[in-house]
């Protein structure tokens, strides 16, 4: 990764996110499309114009509007990252929440639930419905790996949610934990998370919550990962860490 990091003056500047996403998609040879609109705000998707035999990966950010370092980490990766082959990007899933710096999206509905496990009786948000309407495309783009870049307003350490087959995490979430822990430390064993799950060695493993990450795993994606940087940390360090996380995830999945 390039050591240059862009840190916005206003981290909730939606117009800047949209303009940079369009600019960088053109510069990096990615196709730009809008999956749908939340009021007048687009949910954007960037995809490769050409494909190869490399494993296919989808990276996403901005499911929660007050977790903005993930969005800027992804934009920094678009600007400076070197590994774009067969990688697609959802830069900002909840644009209204992002603009208003609040957790949930349109009508203040929970934006990352109701994608799977119908027995939980959880209803998807308007943002979620747009993703569901493009489920076949998104599953194809993230066939071999999906990473969602979240943040933890309630914690002061780094941790990872991992959805994978087997009874313990693979080397991929363990390496991502190492990247995040360099700057922020990691959640101690037994740490209970506000939105569910308990950490073991910094990782919450296969905590099924009907999230989009859960949905990707339930539909065959072998590595569906959530990283959680603490929002109490320095913004530049969070952005830099997240860009490195994306780079590391791509390298490991495509190895």
N, C-alpha and C positions, 0 to 999 in steps of 0.2 A: 504493500500500500504506500502511496505517496504520503509524505509527512504533512503536506499542506492540509489544513482543515478550515472549512468555511463555517463561521459561527454567525448566525443572523442577529441583527440588532433587535428585532422583534421575533421571538421564536414562534409566535402564532400568526405570522404573516402569510395568510392563505394565498393571496395573489402572487406573492413571491414564489411559493411552492409550485403553483401551477405554471408560472412563466419559466422557472428553472427546469421543471420536468419536461416541458415542451422543447426547450432549448437543448437540454442534454440528450433527449431522445434522438433528436436530429443529428447532433454531433457524434453520438456513439453508435449510430446505425441501427437504432431500435424503432420499431413501429409504435406509434402512439394511438391509443383509442380510449374512448370513454364508455365504460360499462353501463353507466346510468347517471342520473342527476339526483342529488338531494337538494331540493329547492333549485337554486341556480348553480349549485356547486358540483363539479364532476367527481366521480370515482374513476381514477385514471389507471390504465394498464399499459405497461411497456413490454413488448415482446420482440424476440429476435426476428430479423427479416429473413435470415437464412438459418438453417439448422444443420447439425452434424450428428456424429455418433456419440457425442459427449452426453452424459447424463443430464436430465432436465430438472431444473430447479426454479422454484418460485419464492421470492422474498417479498414480505409485506410489512407495512408499518402503519401506525395511526389508527388502530382499532379504537383506541381511547384518546380523546382530544387533549387531555392534560399530560400525555406521555409523548411529548413532541421531539425528544432527542432521537427517537427511532426514525422519525420522518427525515430529520436532518442528517442522521447517519447514513440512511439510504441514499439521499441526494448527494452526499459527499462521495459515497461509493460510485454512484453514477458518473460523477465528475472525475474521480481519480483512480477508481478500481481498474484492474487489468483483466479480470476474469469475467467476461460477459457471454462466452459461448454457451448457448442453450439456457441462458438465465433470463427470467422474466421478473417484472417488478410491479407490485401494487404499492405505490408510494404513500397513499393516504386514504384509508378506508372510511374514516368519519370526518369529512371536511368541515361540517358545521361545528361539531364539537371542538375540533382543532382551532378554528377561528375564534371561538368563544372561550377557549381554554377550560373546558369542562370535560368530565369523564365520558358522559354518554351523548348519543347523537340526537337525531331528529325526535322531537317530542320527549326527549330525555329518557328514551328507552335503552335498555342494556344492549350494547352493540355487538357483543361477542357471545351469543347464546342462541340455542334453538336450531342449530345446524344439523344435529343428529340426535340419537337416543330419544325418540318420540315419547318413550315412557316417562321422561322427565317433565313433560308438559310445559316446555319453555318455548316462548314465541320469539321468532327472529325479528329484529328491528327492520326499519326500511332499508338501511344499509345492508343488513344481512340478506334481505330478500333479493337485492340486486346481485349479490355474490351467488346466491342459490340459483338465480336464473341463468348464470354463466358457469354452473358447477362443472359441466363436462369439459369446458375449455380450461378452467383453472386446474382441474385434476390432471389434465393432460400436460399443462405447462409445468406443474410441480410433481410430475410422476415419480421422480427419484428422490426428491427432497423438498421440504417446505420449511421456511424459517419465518417467524413472526417476531418483530422487534418491539417488545413492550418495555414499560418502566414500572417501578414500584414506588408510588408516593408514600406508602406506609412503612417502608423498610429503608435501612441504611446500608444494605449489603446487596451483593449480586446473587442471583440464583437462576435456575433453568427448569422449565417444564419439558419433559421429553416423552413423546409417544413413539414407542418402538415395540417390535415383537420381542418375545423372550421375557425372562424374569428379572433382568437388570439392564441398566443403560449400556449402550455401546460406547466405543471410544469417541464418537462424534460429540455427544453432549458433554462428555467429560473434558474434552479439549476446549469446547466453548466455555465451560465453567472456568477453566484455567485462564483463558483470555480475559474474562470479566473480573476474575478474582485478583488479577495482578494490580488493578487499580482500586477495587472496592471491597476486597475480601468476599467471603461467601457465607451463605446461611448455614448455621450450625445444625447438627442433627437434632431433629425434633422441633425445629422452628415451624410453627403453624402459620400458614398464609391466610391473609384476610379473605381472599376469594376462593379458598379451598386448597387442600393438600398439605402435606407435611414433608419437610426436606430431609433427605438422607444424603450425606456427602454433598450438600448444595444442590441436589437435584430432586424434583418431584416427578416421580415416574408413573406414567400411565394413569393419571388422575382424570377420569372421564367426566367431562363437564358440559358437553354439547357445544363446545367452542368450535370455531372454524379449524383450529389446529387438530382438535379431536376428530372433526369431520374428515379432514384430509387423511389422517391415519386410518380411520374406519373404512375409508374407500381405497385403501391399498398403498398409500404413500409410506415408504418404509421408515423414513426419518422425518417426523413432524415436530419441530422444536420451537419453544418460546424462550427468549432470553429476557431477563428482567434487570435493568440497571436501576439504581436508586435515584430518584429525582432530587434527593438532597445533595447529590454530587455536583461538582463543577460541570457546567454545560459543555464546555469544550472537551473535557475528558470523557464525558458520556458519549458525545458524538464520535470522537476518535475511537473509543472502544467499540461502539456499534459498527462502525465501518470495518474495523478489524475482524469483528465477529462474522460479518457477511463474507469477507474475503476467506476467512478460515473455513466456514461452512461449505462454500463452493469448492474450495480445494479438497476438503475431505470427502465430500460426496462424489466428486468427479475423479477421485484418485483411481 
